[in-house]
Amino acid sequence: MPANPIQRVVIVGGGTAGWMTAALLSRAMGPQLDIRLIESDQIGIVGVGEATIPQIRHVNQFLGLDEDDVLKATQGTFKLGIQFNDWRRIGDSYLHAFGDIGLPLGLLGFHQYWLRKRQQDPAADLWAYSLNAQAAGANRFARMETVGSSPLTGIKHAYHLDAGLYSKYLSQHCDSRIVRRTEGKVVDVQLRADDGFIESLKLESGEIVDGDLFIDCSGFRGLLIEGALETGYEDWRQWLPCDRAIAVASERIEPMRPYTQASARPAGWQWRIPLQHRNGNGHVYCSQFMGDDEATALLLGNLEGDAIAEPRPLRFTTGMRRQFWNRNCVSLGLAAGFMEPLESTSIHLIQTGVSRLLTLFPDRHFDPGLSAEYNRQTRFEYERVRDFLILHYRATERDDSPFWRHCAHIDMPESLLRKLELFRSSGQVFREGEELFTEVAWLQVMLGQGIEPTRHHPLADALAPTQLDEFLGNIRTLIGRAVNTMPQHTRFVTEHCRATMPG
């Protein structure tokens, strides 16, 4: 069958999802495509995805964006990980730090040697061997590829940014010869009679917009993927019961920490994200166990600094579309599904969705094998992120509120249960396929939540006790020296990417 290339792409919705999609498609495919992005200034943007994970740096590099310039434009700061407070028990705290921990030795990962050491010293701290964790604890930051001339890897960072400003920045860096923005609302979707594919959109102005490929970035409502194509949605509240959030900005205070904070509350958790001009805050909670007024009061009562805006309520259902790509429509961002921002995955799932679309990019025949593979890979990614989030709730010893007693008895998916049983029995963690979170990420959260392995790998016993102590001690020394050379996070931001403060 002769090629019949896609020429007209219509993106419905702006925000981070819409403009990241437009920027990446136009950069990758150039003048092959005519991209029309339809958005309305009258439709608000959720904008809770202000914390990112390190993979966002690949997006900026691919687009040719300067990191300091991005952070100046978005009031951004640097992020070394996420601090989890009160999740296992009230008073507990641990960090999911980006980057490596320690060094592998021989055939084993570092943590097997650390597990052996901890049998002798129960107070041994895994995070003493994480450069990111030690820098975060000292509120320090520097760009560092390696630790001196040693084989230890350096800092691995992401960003805190204002998602609205990031969308605006991306829109300004799209090639205007390829991407055309149209202000307007979609009021009707016309489907082809023979196959149910989307043929055109009708705008409130009366304009008809035709296209070959339609990308739904319309947010929770899923205007195309659900409203027009009735794709269906999988509800995951049996595993992730939170279904409400209150978001509010507060005044900036010092120190400007280089990490996100996620603090457990009686019926959910609260985020704190430091930006240059303000702090982003939110309270994610389960309406079955807490009312909206109480949730709002709890958030406002736990701010660091005064609120500078009115609290904004959000309602959601954690889950995903039954198909992310249906006929000639691909859904991205909140139109594709919702994962609460506990591990800052929202922007990343947009990024991987666009990347996967580019890999499997169709022609106008829309080979069903391409959409089937896209849906298979995306489902796998969403389900593994889901499992990682469930771990935070399910592995708890808290019984101080009905919500946490409920979470302690959530039935785990088989995929998560297998991972936890393997770790408990052997200390082994395996990354399955292309799942997002690494072995080191799983390790930190499992240990932080109190999941303890009963043994370490026998190969870790090959080192003599003095050799083990020397190996561990050298790593701690190198990390300590590296952290001491770093400036304070606030100073680094001021010197390298200070934003113009709003008047």
BELUR-V658355 format. One record per helix or strand. SS is the DSSP state (H for helix, E for strand). FROM is the first residue (numbers start at 1). TO is the last residue. If there is no record, write none. Layout:
# BELUR-V658355
{{SS	FROM	TO} {SS	FROM	TO}}
This chain:
# BELUR-V658355
{{E	5	5} {E	8	12} {H	15	32} {E	34	39} {E	51	51} {H	56	62} {H	67	73} {E	77	79} {E	81	85} {E	93	97} {E	105	105} {E	108	108} {H	110	120} {H	126	129} {H	131	137} {E	140	141} {E	146	146} {E	153	153} {E	158	160} {H	163	172} {E	179	183} {E	186	191} {E	198	203} {E	208	210} {E	213	216} {H	219	221} {H	223	228} {E	233	235} {E	244	250} {E	260	265} {E	268	274} {E	279	285} {H	292	301} {E	307	307} {E	312	315} {E	319	321} {E	325	326} {E	329	331} {H	333	335} {E	337	338} {H	341	343} {H	346	359} {E	363	363} {H	368	394} {H	402	407} {H	414	426} {H	439	448} {H	458	462} {H	465	484} {E	487	488} {H	489	497}}
